[in-house]
Amino acid sequence: MTQEIVEAILAVERDAAEAQARAQAEANALIAQAQAEAAELRTQALQEAKARADQILTDSQTEATAASDSVLAQAQDDAQSFRDRAQAHIDAAVAFVVDRVTRRE
């Protein structure tokens, strides 16, 4: 009878040790899976952040180009306006200079 009790206790301890080993193995597998998922999420987040940064840079460059083109167009318009006004007065300026030069001689 004592032998049977000892064997039963040993069997229960053996079962408990096996259950603990299975639980430890499962915990290790879960930890490894969680670490792999975390690494994948980190990689995905970095890729998304890089894509977003690239998009922001592209948008900024587009806006800067548009602003630059607008300033350039305005400057060209202003220059043309100055040329037009100067051209309108060129005949008067030439006449003035000719008049001044001919009076001195």
Buried (B, 14 or more C-beta within 10 A) or exposed (E): EEEEEEEEEEEEEEEEEEEEEEEEEEEEEEEEEEEEEEEEEEEEEEEEEEEEEEEEEEEEEEEEEEEEEEEEEEEEEEEEEEEEEEEEEEEEEEEEEEEEEEEEE
